[in-house]
Amino acid sequence: MNAPLMAGEVAAGSTPVGPVLHVRDLVKSYDGPVILRSVSFSAYAGVSLAVIGANGSGKSTLLKCLIRLTDPTSGQIEMLGQDVGALGPRALRRFRSRIGVVWQKHNLVPRLSALSNVLHGVQARMSGPRSWWQWAAPAEVRAEAMACLGRVGLADKALQRVDSLSGGQQQRVAIARMLMQRPEIVLADEPDASLDPQSGEDVMRLLSDLARQDGLTLIVISHRLEHTMAFSDRIIGLAGGQITLDVPTAQADPVKLRRFFDKPPE
């Protein structure tokens, strides 16, 4: 294994390649308060990278900066060979279409079927009414959406309204929609946070397995230590807006990691 991979190991049987993400000296402040302070790290293809930290440590802000949902104050982000900060509006939209995002909130359309919601993922490469409803979609697009539902174990729920599904099932629909996008990198911001323990574990395992199967880089925030240990290859820990830990998961000490999950004192 090449020296740069010491801080993160690729999945067994995969071929080490160069980083798909470089973050250098990233700073983010909001009218005074500094949220991120000189954050630097790299992420490699096929690696599941967990970002941990107590509430307010800057985890979600970091993920938003990566795709410029919020603009960094300074620093550089290079992802998939592009300088993210230099992208104009049209190029930024194209870039974002290559990044799959799974949020804590499912952001589904409640009254529509699971299949129609998954179909919305095709809007990364196709527009118009035929990307809004499953009955209007071309046969090949509808078949791909069904295949994505099959990968998350919900092919039998395709025609059900999503508001009739459980929270865990709705998150699976959101993951299937993300797969429909054909992403090259997946960002997941606490996808297990609003779920019961078993559903949360199932969703985290599903994301991890899908990323490994497709050779995708997965950058995931989880508020559960056991999920971080079970479903990541590498862990970086944020404290006070800075990276204070960067370690392969296999070498991580769960006792020492616990402090990253505790709320800091007021």
C-alpha positions in Angstrom: 0.0 0.0 0.0 1.3 3.4 -0.9 2.4 5.8 1.9 -0.5 8.3 1.4 -3.0 5.5 2.3 -1.6 5.0 5.8 -4.4 7.1 7.2 -7.1 5.2 5.3 -7.2 1.6 4.0 -9.1 0.5 0.9 -11.5 -2.3 1.2 -10.1 -5.8 0.9 -9.5 -7.0 -2.6 -9.7 -3.5 -4.1 -6.9 -1.7 -6.0 -5.4 1.4 -4.3 -5.8 4.5 -6.5 -5.2 8.2 -6.0 -7.5 10.4 -3.8 -10.8 11.6 -5.3 -11.0 14.4 -2.7 -8.4 16.8 -1.4 -9.3 19.4 1.2 -6.6 21.9 2.1 -6.6 24.5 4.9 -10.4 24.8 4.8 -11.8 27.6 7.0 -15.5 28.5 7.5 -16.7 31.3 9.7 -20.1 33.0 10.1 -19.8 36.7 10.9 -17.3 36.1 13.6 -17.6 32.5 14.9 -15.1 30.2 13.3 -16.7 26.8 12.5 -13.9 25.1 10.7 -10.2 25.9 11.2 -7.5 24.9 8.7 -9.1 21.5 7.9 -7.0 19.3 5.6 -7.6 15.7 4.6 -7.9 13.5 1.5 -10.4 10.7 0.7 -9.6 7.8 -1.6 -11.7 5.8 -4.1 -13.5 2.9 -2.5 -12.9 4.0 1.1 -15.6 4.6 3.6 -14.6 7.6 5.7 -16.4 8.4 8.9 -16.4 12.0 10.2 -17.1 12.1 13.9 -17.4 14.9 16.5 -19.6 16.3 19.2 -22.5 18.6 18.5 -21.2 21.9 17.0 -17.8 20.5 16.0 -18.5 21.4 12.3 -19.3 18.0 10.8 -22.4 19.0 8.8 -20.8 22.3 7.8 -17.8 20.4 6.4 -20.1 18.2 4.2 -22.0 21.3 3.0 -18.7 23.0 2.1 -17.6 20.1 -0.1 -20.5 20.7 -2.5 -20.8 24.4 -1.8 -24.2 24.4 -0.2 -22.3 26.9 1.9 -19.2 28.6 0.6 -16.0 28.2 2.6 -14.3 31.4 3.9 -11.0 30.2 2.6 -9.1 27.1 1.6 -9.3 24.7 -1.4 -11.5 21.7 -2.2 -10.5 19.5 -5.1 -13.0 16.7 -5.8 -13.2 14.4 -8.8 -10.4 16.4 -10.5 -12.2 19.8 -10.2 -11.5 22.9 -8.1 -14.9 23.2 -6.5 -14.4 26.8 -5.4 -13.7 27.9 -9.0 -16.9 26.4 -10.5 -19.5 28.8 -12.0 -23.2 28.1 -11.5 -23.7 25.8 -14.5 -20.5 23.8 -13.9 -21.4 23.6 -10.2 -24.8 22.0 -11.1 -23.0 19.5 -13.3 -20.5 18.7 -10.5 -23.2 18.2 -7.9 -25.0 15.8 -10.2 -22.0 13.5 -9.7 -22.3 13.5 -5.9 -24.9 11.5 -4.2 -26.2 12.9 -0.9 -28.2 11.2 1.8 -29.5 13.5 4.5 -31.0 12.8 7.9 -34.3 14.1 6.6 -35.5 11.9 3.6 -36.7 14.9 1.5 -39.2 12.7 -0.4 -42.6 13.7 -1.9 -45.0 12.0 0.5 -48.0 11.7 -1.8 -46.0 10.0 -4.6 -45.1 6.4 -4.9 -41.7 5.0 -3.9 -41.0 4.4 -7.6 -41.8 8.0 -8.6 -39.5 9.3 -5.8 -36.7 7.1 -6.9 -37.2 8.2 -10.5 -36.5 11.8 -9.4 -32.8 10.8 -9.1 -32.6 10.7 -12.9 -33.0 14.5 -13.0 -29.2 14.7 -12.6 -29.1 13.8 -16.3 -32.6 14.2 -17.7 -35.3 16.9 -17.2 -38.9 17.4 -18.0 -42.2 15.7 -16.9 -40.9 12.3 -17.9 -38.6 12.5 -14.8 -41.5 13.4 -12.4 -43.8 10.4 -12.4 -43.2 6.7 -12.9 -46.1 6.4 -15.3 -44.6 9.0 -17.6 -41.0 7.8 -17.6 -39.4 5.9 -20.5 -39.4 2.2 -20.0 -35.7 2.0 -19.6 -35.6 4.7 -17.0 -38.5 3.1 -15.1 -36.6 -0.2 -15.2 -33.5 1.4 -13.8 -35.5 2.9 -11.0 -37.0 -0.5 -10.2 -33.5 -2.0 -10.1 -32.4 0.7 -7.6 -35.4 -0.1 -5.4 -34.5 -3.8 -5.7 -31.0 -3.0 -4.5 -32.4 -1.5 -1.3 -34.9 -4.4 -0.8 -38.0 -2.4 -1.6 -39.0 -3.6 -5.1 -42.3 -4.9 -3.6 -43.1 -1.4 -2.3 -42.6 0.3 -5.6 -46.2 1.5 -6.1 -46.9 2.4 -2.4 -47.0 6.1 -1.4 -43.9 6.9 0.6 -46.0 8.3 3.5 -47.3 4.8 4.1 -43.8 3.5 4.6 -41.8 3.3 7.9 -39.0 5.7 8.6 -36.4 3.1 7.7 -38.1 2.2 4.5 -38.3 5.9 3.6 -34.6 6.3 4.1 -34.1 3.3 1.8 -36.2 5.0 -0.9 -33.9 8.1 -0.5 -30.9 5.8 -0.9 -32.4 4.3 -4.0 -33.1 7.8 -5.4 -29.4 8.6 -4.8 -28.3 5.4 -6.7 -30.5 6.5 -9.6 -28.3 9.5 -9.8 -25.3 7.2 -10.6 -23.0 9.0 -8.2 -19.3 8.8 -8.1 -19.0 9.9 -4.4 -21.6 9.6 -1.6 -22.0 12.0 1.3 -24.2 10.9 4.1 -25.1 13.2 7.0 -26.3 11.2 9.9 -28.6 8.9 7.8 -29.3 6.8 10.9 -30.1 9.7 13.3 -33.9 9.7 13.0 -34.3 5.9 13.0 -34.7 3.3 15.7 -31.5 1.4 16.5 -32.2 -1.6 14.2 -33.4 0.5 11.3 -30.4 2.7 11.7 -28.0 -0.2 11.7 -29.7 -1.6 8.6 -29.4 1.7 6.7 -25.7 2.1 7.6 -25.0 -1.5 6.5 -26.8 -0.9 3.3 -24.9 2.3 2.5 -21.6 0.6 3.3 -22.4 -2.5 1.2 -23.6 -0.5 -1.8 -20.5 1.7 -1.7 -18.2 -1.3 -1.6 -20.1 -3.1 -4.4 -19.9 0.0 -6.7 -16.4 1.0 -5.6 -17.7 4.4 -4.4 -16.1 6.7 -1.9 -18.4 7.1 1.1 -18.1 10.0 3.5 -20.5 9.5 6.4 -21.4 11.3 9.6 -22.9 9.1 12.3 -23.8 9.9 15.8 -23.5 6.3 16.9 -20.0 5.0 17.9 -21.0 1.4 17.1 -21.9 2.3 13.5 -18.7 4.3 13.0 -16.7 1.2 14.1 -18.6 -1.3 12.0 -19.2 0.6 8.8 -16.0 2.6 8.0 -12.5 2.0 6.9 -11.1 5.3 8.3 -12.1 7.8 10.9 -11.4 11.5 11.2 -12.5 13.3 14.3 -13.4 17.0 14.6 -13.0 19.0 17.8 -13.3 22.7 17.9 -13.5 22.8 14.1 -10.2 21.1 13.7 -9.2 17.5 12.8 -7.7 16.1 16.0 -7.9 12.4 14.9 -7.2 10.6 11.7 -6.8 6.8 12.0 -7.7 3.6 10.2 -10.8 2.1 11.9 -9.0 -1.1 12.5 -6.5 0.8 14.7 -9.1 3.0 16.5 -9.6 2.7 20.3 -13.4 2.9 21.0 -12.8 4.3 24.5 -10.8 7.2 23.1 -13.3 7.7 20.3 -16.2 8.2 22.8 -15.2 11.8 23.6 -16.0 12.7 20.0 -19.6 11.7 20.6 -20.2 13.6 23.9 -21.7 17.0 23.9 -19.0 19.6 24.9 -19.5 21.6 28.0 -21.3 24.9 27.7 
